[in-house]
Amino acid sequence: MLAIGLMSGTSLDGIDAALIDTDGEGAVRAVAWRSEPWSDAARAELMAATELALTFERPRASPPIVKAEALVTRAHVFAVRKLLNEAGVAAGDVGVVGFHGQTIAHRPDRGWTWQIGDGAQLAKLTGITTVNDFRSADVAAGGQGAPLIPVYHAALAAGLDRPVALLNLGGVANVTFIGEDGALVAFDTGPANGMLDQWVAQQTGARFDEGGALGAAGRVDQAVLRAMLDHPYFDAAPPKSLDRFDFPLEAVRGLSTEDGAATLTAFTAQAVAEGLSVLPARPRRLIVVGGGRHNPTMLRMIGERTGLTPERGEALGLNGDATEAEGFAYMAVRTLKGLPISFPGTTGVPSAMPGGVVHRA
């Protein structure tokens, strides 16, 4: 069926909307994709909601978060309409929308994860059956609730020689390992664009380190890097996952803009290298998707520290900007079919299990 996937990541750069044709299993065909950037005002509103959510012991409604959820829902409805218009596809021809929503807090250690966005309202306003809340059932069953994309990564990599690894460089970095027998292992390796984007925004007002120029011009502060890597997260065995704000920027305060960017980029790269070192086997290829693949300094540092050549997803004919959105379209179809989306090796659940809440149009 035709399915739409919607993803707004923790880097808060914008909404990715992807249309694919899939059976939720082995058949996947990309049809269309568009990205809708968040305005500065929307970013500020979502950041404020996130900072507030992280102060709670449990999710609870509050006026700023209710307002932010309405913003998220409204913006995603517009994204669906624009995607359909550009693709020349009628809403009635689309079987399902996979609506990830906006993560404002991820606390699996406390037994909860929180993505805002009203799935029932999106279904009503688009006229398309919508699946949202993909992570809560996994966390309730004792899983990490992340990463969920590995089942889609496996479908994309079906024709590759194994073992192979797919690395997603979003606000947080996560890796999917597909063994020779097809077994999946996945986890968050550490921060990716989130910390670097925040640093660059605070220092320069820009949204990100364009072309990796700041990182390339700076010097990695090895003492700061060692201190950042001396964090209990890196000693924990996978499966494991992070909240976007588990690592604060205080460690690089006092560094120049360029040295801070270089050190944060190296932090991402070294965390990836340490993550790959605990995989069941050395992957033959490392395929990279997500916004971080546009940063040549980050890719160079990853290559230097892993001994592998990072290959952009485009090497497989993929749109590396659309992969996560496509993945939630794929998982929405799986949800309708009662197929699992999380697995012991990816999120730590006791057994493979479905997820998501269905809202009929």
C-alpha positions as a LaTeX table, in Angstrom:
\begin{tabular}{lrrr}
\hline
Residue & $x$ (\AA) & $y$ (\AA) & $z$ (\AA) \\
\hline
Met1 & 0.00 & 0.00 & 0.00 \\
Leu2 & 0.98 & 3.65 & $-0.24$ \\
Ala3 & 2.08 & 4.92 & 3.17 \\
Ile4 & 3.30 & 8.26 & 4.48 \\
Gly5 & 5.90 & 8.56 & 7.23 \\
Leu6 & 6.44 & 11.72 & 9.28 \\
Met7 & 9.53 & 12.43 & 11.35 \\
Ser8 & 10.64 & 15.48 & 13.32 \\
Gly9 & 13.92 & 14.69 & 15.02 \\
Thr10 & 15.48 & 15.95 & 18.21 \\
Ser11 & 17.80 & 18.21 & 16.24 \\
Leu12 & 14.66 & 20.32 & 15.58 \\
Asp13 & 15.66 & 21.11 & 12.02 \\
Gly14 & 12.27 & 20.34 & 10.53 \\
Ile15 & 9.65 & 17.80 & 9.49 \\
Asp16 & 10.51 & 15.08 & 6.97 \\
Ala17 & 7.54 & 13.62 & 5.12 \\
Ala18 & 8.00 & 10.57 & 2.90 \\
Leu19 & 5.63 & 8.60 & 0.69 \\
Ile20 & 6.53 & 4.98 & $-0.02$ \\
Asp21 & 4.88 & 1.92 & $-1.53$ \\
Thr22 & 5.44 & $-1.09$ & 0.73 \\
Asp23 & 4.03 & $-4.31$ & 2.12 \\
Gly24 & 5.79 & $-3.71$ & 5.45 \\
Glu25 & 8.06 & $-6.65$ & 4.72 \\
Gly26 & 10.43 & $-7.10$ & 1.78 \\
Ala27 & 8.89 & $-4.72$ & $-0.75$ \\
Val28 & 9.86 & $-1.05$ & $-0.46$ \\
Arg29 & 9.69 & 1.63 & $-3.15$ \\
Ala30 & 10.30 & 5.31 & $-2.46$ \\
Val31 & 7.72 & 7.56 & $-4.17$ \\
Ala32 & 8.16 & 11.12 & $-2.87$ \\
Trp33 & 9.73 & 13.13 & $-0.07$ \\
Arg34 & 9.77 & 16.70 & 1.18 \\
Ser35 & 11.24 & 18.53 & 4.15 \\
Glu36 & 9.58 & 21.42 & 5.94 \\
Pro37 & 11.96 & 23.41 & 8.17 \\
Trp38 & 10.79 & 24.62 & 11.56 \\
Ser39 & 10.69 & 28.39 & 11.91 \\
Asp40 & 12.87 & 29.98 & 14.58 \\
Ala41 & 9.73 & 30.70 & 16.62 \\
Ala42 & 8.55 & 27.08 & 16.38 \\
Arg43 & 12.00 & 25.79 & 17.33 \\
Ala44 & 11.99 & 28.02 & 20.39 \\
Glu45 & 8.53 & 26.80 & 21.40 \\
Leu46 & 9.50 & 23.15 & 21.00 \\
Met47 & 12.76 & 23.66 & 22.86 \\
Ala48 & 10.90 & 25.29 & 25.75 \\
Ala49 & 8.48 & 22.34 & 25.87 \\
Thr50 & 11.40 & 19.92 & 25.87 \\
Glu51 & 13.20 & 21.71 & 28.69 \\
Leu52 & 9.99 & 21.67 & 30.73 \\
Ala53 & 9.27 & 17.99 & 30.02 \\
Leu54 & 12.72 & 16.98 & 31.24 \\
Thr55 & 11.88 & 18.36 & 34.69 \\
Phe56 & 8.98 & 15.94 & 35.17 \\
Glu57 & 9.17 & 12.57 & 36.86 \\
Arg58 & 6.24 & 11.40 & 34.72 \\
Pro59 & 4.59 & 12.91 & 31.62 \\
Arg60 & 1.88 & 15.41 & 32.51 \\
Ala61 & $-0.03$ & 18.10 & 30.68 \\
Ser62 & 0.98 & 21.73 & 31.09 \\
Pro63 & $-0.05$ & 24.76 & 29.01 \\
Pro64 & 3.28 & 25.16 & 27.14 \\
Ile65 & 3.32 & 21.48 & 26.22 \\
Val66 & $-0.35$ & 21.44 & 25.19 \\
Lys67 & 0.37 & 24.45 & 22.97 \\
Ala68 & 3.47 & 22.77 & 21.52 \\
Glu69 & 1.51 & 19.61 & 20.76 \\
Ala70 & $-1.07$ & 21.61 & 18.82 \\
Leu71 & 1.77 & 23.22 & 16.86 \\
Val72 & 3.32 & 19.83 & 16.08 \\
Thr73 & 0.01 & 18.36 & 14.93 \\
Arg74 & $-0.91$ & 21.34 & 12.78 \\
Ala75 & 2.51 & 21.48 & 11.12 \\
His76 & 2.41 & 17.75 & 10.32 \\
Val77 & $-1.06$ & 18.05 & 8.76 \\
Phe78 & 0.29 & 20.75 & 6.46 \\
Ala79 & 3.32 & 18.56 & 5.65 \\
Val80 & 1.03 & 15.69 & 4.61 \\
Arg81 & $-1.08$ & 17.95 & 2.40 \\
Lys82 & 1.97 & 19.49 & 0.71 \\
Leu83 & 3.54 & 16.07 & 0.11 \\
Leu84 & 0.35 & 14.71 & $-1.47$ \\
Asn85 & 0.03 & 17.80 & $-3.65$ \\
Glu86 & 3.62 & 17.56 & $-4.88$ \\
Ala87 & 3.31 & 13.82 & $-5.52$ \\
Gly88 & $-0.03$ & 14.17 & $-7.29$ \\
Val89 & $-1.56$ & 11.55 & $-4.99$ \\
Ala90 & $-5.03$ & 11.74 & $-3.44$ \\
Ala91 & $-5.41$ & 11.22 & 0.30 \\
Gly92 & $-7.89$ & 8.42 & $-0.42$ \\
Asp93 & $-5.16$ & 6.44 & $-2.18$ \\
Val94 & $-2.92$ & 6.38 & 0.90 \\
Gly95 & $-3.46$ & 3.49 & 3.29 \\
Val96 & $-1.81$ & 4.86 & 6.42 \\
Val97 & 0.28 & 7.63 & 7.94 \\
Gly98 & 3.05 & 6.82 & 10.41 \\
Phe99 & 3.21 & 9.86 & 12.70 \\
His100 & 6.23 & 9.77 & 15.00 \\
Gly101 & 5.55 & 13.14 & 16.64 \\
Gln102 & 8.14 & 15.22 & 18.47 \\
Thr103 & 10.14 & 13.64 & 21.28 \\
Ile104 & 10.29 & 16.03 & 24.21 \\
Ala105 & 11.67 & 13.54 & 26.75 \\
His106 & 12.97 & 9.99 & 26.56 \\
Arg107 & 13.36 & 8.31 & 29.95 \\
Pro108 & 13.26 & 4.52 & 29.56 \\
Asp109 & 15.19 & 4.26 & 32.84 \\
Arg110 & 12.08 & 5.73 & 34.49 \\
Gly111 & 9.70 & 3.63 & 32.39 \\
Trp112 & 8.45 & 6.34 & 30.02 \\
Thr113 & 9.04 & 8.12 & 26.76 \\
Trp114 & 7.13 & 11.13 & 25.49 \\
Gln115 & 6.34 & 12.10 & 21.91 \\
Ile116 & 3.84 & 14.94 & 21.43 \\
Gly117 & 1.44 & 15.04 & 18.48 \\
Asp118 & $-2.26$ & 14.17 & 18.31 \\
Gly119 & $-2.68$ & 11.10 & 16.11 \\
Ala120 & $-6.48$ & 11.14 & 16.22 \\
Gln121 & $-6.57$ & 14.77 & 15.12 \\
Leu122 & $-4.11$ & 14.14 & 12.30 \\
Ala123 & $-6.24$ & 11.24 & 11.05 \\
Lys124 & $-9.34$ & 13.42 & 11.16 \\
Leu125 & $-7.78$ & 16.38 & 9.35 \\
Thr126 & $-5.98$ & 14.36 & 6.66 \\
Gly127 & $-8.68$ & 11.73 & 6.17 \\
Ile128 & $-6.03$ & 9.00 & 6.41 \\
Thr129 & $-5.74$ & 6.25 & 9.04 \\
Thr130 & $-2.87$ & 7.24 & 11.31 \\
Val131 & $-0.52$ & 5.27 & 13.55 \\
Asn132 & 1.36 & 7.12 & 16.29 \\
Asp133 & 2.86 & 6.46 & 19.74 \\
Phe134 & 5.28 & 3.89 & 18.37 \\
Arg135 & 7.52 & 3.72 & 21.43 \\
Ser136 & 5.35 & 3.48 & 24.56 \\
Ala137 & 4.42 & $-0.21$ & 24.32 \\
Asp138 & 8.07 & $-1.14$ & 23.96 \\
Val139 & 9.06 & 0.85 & 27.05 \\
Ala140 & 6.13 & $-0.58$ & 29.02 \\
Ala141 & 7.43 & $-4.07$ & 28.18 \\
Gly142 & 10.87 & $-3.21$ & 29.56 \\
Gly143 & 12.48 & $-2.09$ & 26.32 \\
Gln144 & 14.38 & 1.09 & 25.54 \\
Gly145 & 11.79 & 2.34 & 23.06 \\
Ala146 & 14.63 & 3.14 & 20.66 \\
Pro147 & 15.98 & 2.72 & 18.13 \\
Leu148 & 12.96 & 1.54 & 16.12 \\
Ile149 & 14.28 & 2.10 & 12.59 \\
Pro150 & 16.42 & $-1.11$ & 12.47 \\
Val151 & 13.59 & $-3.21$ & 11.05 \\
Tyr152 & 13.44 & $-0.78$ & 8.12 \\
His153 & 17.22 & $-0.68$ & 7.83 \\
Ala154 & 17.15 & $-4.46$ & 7.46 \\
Ala155 & 14.69 & $-4.20$ & 4.58 \\
Leu156 & 16.87 & $-1.61$ & 2.84 \\
Ala157 & 20.01 & $-3.68$ & 3.27 \\
Ala158 & 18.46 & $-6.98$ & 2.19 \\
Gly159 & 20.69 & $-7.32$ & $-0.88$ \\
Leu160 & 24.01 & $-6.38$ & 0.76 \\
Asp161 & 26.79 & $-8.70$ & 1.83 \\
Arg162 & 26.62 & $-9.27$ & 5.57 \\
Pro163 & 27.56 & $-8.37$ & 8.20 \\
Val164 & 26.73 & $-4.75$ & 7.45 \\
Ala165 & 26.04 & $-1.71$ & 9.62 \\
Leu166 & 23.79 & 1.29 & 8.99 \\
Leu167 & 24.57 & 4.41 & 11.00 \\
Asn168 & 21.95 & 7.13 & 11.44 \\
Leu169 & 23.41 & 10.51 & 12.37 \\
Gly170 & 20.47 & 12.53 & 13.66 \\
Gly171 & 20.23 & 14.49 & 16.90 \\
Val172 & 21.50 & 11.25 & 18.44 \\
Ala173 & 23.53 & 8.63 & 16.56 \\
Asn174 & 22.29 & 5.05 & 16.36 \\
Val175 & 23.68 & 2.00 & 14.64 \\
Thr176 & 21.95 & $-1.05$ & 13.18 \\
Phe177 & 24.04 & $-4.20$ & 12.74 \\
Ile178 & 22.71 & $-6.95$ & 10.48 \\
Gly179 & 24.55 & $-10.22$ & 11.00 \\
Glu180 & 25.25 & $-12.95$ & 8.47 \\
Asp181 & 22.15 & $-14.77$ & 9.73 \\
Gly182 & 20.03 & $-11.61$ & 9.54 \\
Ala183 & 19.98 & $-11.09$ & 13.31 \\
Leu184 & 19.62 & $-7.45$ & 14.35 \\
Val185 & 21.62 & $-5.58$ & 16.98 \\
Ala186 & 21.00 & $-1.87$ & 17.42 \\
Phe187 & 21.54 & 0.92 & 19.93 \\
Asp188 & 22.31 & 4.60 & 20.30 \\
Thr189 & 26.06 & 5.12 & 20.13 \\
Gly190 & 26.01 & 8.67 & 21.52 \\
Pro191 & 25.20 & 12.23 & 20.53 \\
Ala192 & 25.43 & 13.26 & 16.88 \\
Asn193 & 24.15 & 16.54 & 15.45 \\
Gly194 & 22.18 & 17.64 & 18.50 \\
Met195 & 25.03 & 18.84 & 20.69 \\
Leu196 & 27.00 & 20.26 & 17.77 \\
Asp197 & 23.99 & 22.16 & 16.42 \\
Gln198 & 23.27 & 23.58 & 19.87 \\
Trp199 & 26.88 & 24.71 & 20.27 \\
Val200 & 27.00 & 26.36 & 16.85 \\
Ala201 & 23.65 & 28.08 & 17.43 \\
Gln202 & 24.78 & 29.49 & 20.77 \\
Gln203 & 28.16 & 30.61 & 19.45 \\
Thr204 & 27.25 & 31.94 & 16.00 \\
Gly205 & 23.46 & 32.01 & 15.61 \\
Ala206 & 23.67 & 29.52 & 12.71 \\
Arg207 & 21.56 & 26.36 & 12.84 \\
Phe208 & 24.40 & 23.91 & 12.16 \\
Asp209 & 28.06 & 23.59 & 11.19 \\
Glu210 & 27.60 & 23.94 & 7.46 \\
Gly211 & 29.97 & 21.69 & 5.55 \\
Gly212 & 31.75 & 20.85 & 8.80 \\
Ala213 & 33.75 & 24.05 & 8.32 \\
Leu214 & 33.97 & 25.05 & 11.99 \\
Gly215 & 34.96 & 21.57 & 13.07 \\
Ala216 & 37.59 & 21.39 & 10.34 \\
Ala217 & 39.07 & 24.73 & 11.41 \\
Gly218 & 39.28 & 23.80 & 15.10 \\
Arg219 & 41.53 & 21.64 & 17.25 \\
Val220 & 40.18 & 18.70 & 19.24 \\
Asp221 & 40.78 & 19.24 & 22.94 \\
Gln222 & 41.86 & 15.76 & 23.93 \\
Ala223 & 41.43 & 16.32 & 27.67 \\
Val224 & 37.86 & 17.51 & 27.21 \\
Leu225 & 37.16 & 14.62 & 24.84 \\
Arg226 & 38.45 & 12.08 & 27.37 \\
Ala227 & 36.30 & 13.63 & 30.09 \\
Met228 & 33.19 & 13.46 & 27.89 \\
Leu229 & 33.87 & 9.82 & 27.07 \\
Asp230 & 34.20 & 9.03 & 30.79 \\
His231 & 30.44 & 8.67 & 31.09 \\
Pro232 & 28.64 & 5.58 & 32.42 \\
Tyr233 & 26.56 & 5.33 & 29.24 \\
Phe234 & 29.56 & 4.09 & 27.29 \\
Asp235 & 30.17 & 1.27 & 29.79 \\
Ala236 & 26.57 & 0.04 & 29.58 \\
Ala237 & 25.92 & $-2.97$ & 27.37 \\
Pro238 & 23.45 & $-2.61$ & 24.49 \\
Pro239 & 20.57 & $-2.41$ & 23.86 \\
Lys240 & 20.62 & 1.15 & 25.19 \\
Ser241 & 19.24 & 4.53 & 24.19 \\
Leu242 & 19.70 & 8.21 & 24.95 \\
Asp243 & 17.70 & 11.34 & 25.45 \\
Arg244 & 18.90 & 14.19 & 23.28 \\
Phe245 & 19.92 & 16.14 & 26.42 \\
Asp246 & 21.68 & 13.40 & 28.37 \\
Phe247 & 25.01 & 15.07 & 27.53 \\
Pro248 & 25.13 & 18.82 & 28.37 \\
Leu249 & 27.40 & 21.34 & 26.66 \\
Glu250 & 29.18 & 22.43 & 29.85 \\
Ala251 & 32.20 & 20.26 & 29.00 \\
Val252 & 33.16 & 22.47 & 26.06 \\
Arg253 & 32.41 & 25.83 & 27.69 \\
Gly254 & 35.48 & 28.06 & 27.45 \\
Leu255 & 36.71 & 26.59 & 24.17 \\
Ser256 & 36.74 & 28.66 & 21.03 \\
Thr257 & 33.85 & 28.22 & 18.62 \\
Glu258 & 36.04 & 26.18 & 16.27 \\
Asp259 & 37.69 & 24.06 & 18.96 \\
Gly260 & 34.32 & 23.34 & 20.55 \\
Ala261 & 32.92 & 22.23 & 17.18 \\
Ala262 & 35.95 & 20.06 & 16.51 \\
Thr263 & 35.77 & 18.45 & 19.95 \\
Leu264 & 32.04 & 17.76 & 19.73 \\
Thr265 & 32.45 & 16.29 & 16.26 \\
Ala266 & 35.25 & 14.07 & 17.55 \\
Phe267 & 33.02 & 13.05 & 20.45 \\
Thr268 & 30.38 & 11.80 & 18.03 \\
Ala269 & 33.00 & 9.96 & 15.97 \\
Gln270 & 34.73 & 8.32 & 18.92 \\
Ala271 & 31.40 & 7.24 & 20.41 \\
Val272 & 30.54 & 5.62 & 17.06 \\
Ala273 & 33.91 & 3.84 & 17.06 \\
Glu274 & 33.38 & 2.53 & 20.57 \\
Gly275 & 29.89 & 1.41 & 19.63 \\
Leu276 & 31.11 & $-0.52$ & 16.61 \\
Ser277 & 33.77 & $-2.20$ & 18.75 \\
Val278 & 31.11 & $-4.07$ & 20.75 \\
Leu279 & 29.19 & $-5.39$ & 17.74 \\
Pro280 & 29.12 & $-9.19$ & 17.30 \\
Ala281 & 31.40 & $-8.91$ & 14.24 \\
Arg282 & 33.16 & $-6.25$ & 12.22 \\
Pro283 & 30.82 & $-4.98$ & 9.50 \\
Arg284 & 31.99 & $-5.15$ & 5.92 \\
Arg285 & 30.39 & $-1.81$ & 5.12 \\
Leu286 & 29.22 & 1.21 & 7.10 \\
Ile287 & 26.29 & 2.96 & 5.42 \\
Val288 & 25.47 & 6.42 & 6.79 \\
Val289 & 22.09 & 8.18 & 6.68 \\
Gly290 & 20.68 & 11.22 & 8.47 \\
Gly291 & 21.72 & 14.86 & 8.49 \\
Gly292 & 25.22 & 14.18 & 9.82 \\
Arg293 & 26.24 & 12.59 & 6.54 \\
His294 & 26.31 & 16.12 & 5.09 \\
Asn295 & 29.18 & 16.97 & 7.47 \\
Pro296 & 32.43 & 15.83 & 5.79 \\
Thr297 & 34.45 & 16.55 & 8.93 \\
Met298 & 32.23 & 14.19 & 10.94 \\
Leu299 & 32.49 & 11.48 & 8.29 \\
Arg300 & 36.28 & 11.90 & 8.09 \\
Met301 & 36.64 & 11.57 & 11.86 \\
Ile302 & 34.37 & 8.51 & 11.91 \\
Gly303 & 36.48 & 6.91 & 9.19 \\
Glu304 & 39.72 & 7.66 & 11.04 \\
Arg305 & 38.43 & 6.22 & 14.30 \\
Thr306 & 36.62 & 3.14 & 12.98 \\
Gly307 & 38.94 & 2.09 & 10.17 \\
Leu308 & 35.88 & 1.84 & 7.91 \\
Thr309 & 34.94 & 4.09 & 5.02 \\
Pro310 & 31.58 & 5.73 & 5.79 \\
Glu311 & 29.40 & 5.46 & 2.69 \\
Arg312 & 26.46 & 7.81 & 2.32 \\
Gly313 & 23.11 & 6.11 & 1.88 \\
Glu314 & 23.01 & 7.44 & $-1.66$ \\
Ala315 & 25.59 & 4.76 & $-2.50$ \\
Leu316 & 22.68 & 2.30 & $-2.19$ \\
Gly317 & 20.30 & 4.54 & $-4.11$ \\
Leu318 & 18.74 & 5.78 & $-0.86$ \\
Asn319 & 17.70 & 9.28 & 0.12 \\
Gly320 & 19.60 & 9.60 & 3.37 \\
Asp321 & 17.47 & 12.55 & 4.46 \\
Ala322 & 14.24 & 10.58 & 4.07 \\
Thr323 & 15.23 & 7.28 & 5.71 \\
Glu324 & 13.70 & 7.86 & 9.14 \\
Ala325 & 10.44 & 9.23 & 7.75 \\
Glu326 & 10.25 & 6.28 & 5.34 \\
Gly327 & 10.89 & 3.97 & 8.27 \\
Phe328 & 7.83 & 5.20 & 10.15 \\
Ala329 & 5.70 & 4.73 & 7.03 \\
Tyr330 & 7.04 & 1.16 & 6.82 \\
Met331 & 6.37 & 0.51 & 10.51 \\
Ala332 & 2.85 & 1.93 & 10.25 \\
Val333 & 2.09 & $-0.70$ & 7.62 \\
Arg334 & 3.58 & $-3.36$ & 9.87 \\
Thr335 & 1.37 & $-2.12$ & 12.72 \\
Leu336 & $-1.74$ & $-2.51$ & 10.58 \\
Lys337 & $-0.63$ & $-6.07$ & 9.77 \\
Gly338 & 0.20 & $-6.94$ & 13.39 \\
Leu339 & 3.88 & $-7.43$ & 12.62 \\
Pro340 & 6.64 & $-6.64$ & 15.17 \\
Ile341 & 8.57 & $-3.38$ & 15.06 \\
Ser342 & 10.91 & $-3.91$ & 18.02 \\
Phe343 & 13.10 & $-6.86$ & 18.91 \\
Pro344 & 15.27 & $-8.13$ & 21.77 \\
Gly345 & 18.45 & $-7.15$ & 19.93 \\
Thr346 & 17.28 & $-3.63$ & 19.08 \\
Thr347 & 15.42 & $-2.29$ & 22.11 \\
Gly348 & 15.85 & $-5.05$ & 24.67 \\
Val349 & 12.24 & $-6.22$ & 24.82 \\
Pro350 & 11.82 & $-9.83$ & 25.96 \\
Ser351 & 10.45 & $-10.90$ & 22.56 \\
Ala352 & 9.62 & $-9.36$ & 19.20 \\
Met353 & 6.55 & $-7.19$ & 19.55 \\
Pro354 & 4.31 & $-4.83$ & 17.58 \\
Gly355 & 3.75 & $-1.23$ & 18.57 \\
Gly356 & 1.89 & 1.92 & 17.71 \\
Val357 & $-1.67$ & 3.14 & 18.26 \\
Val358 & $-4.08$ & 3.13 & 15.31 \\
His359 & $-6.49$ & 6.03 & 14.72 \\
Arg360 & $-9.03$ & 5.42 & 11.96 \\
Ala361 & $-9.92$ & 8.37 & 9.74 \\
\hline
\end{tabular}
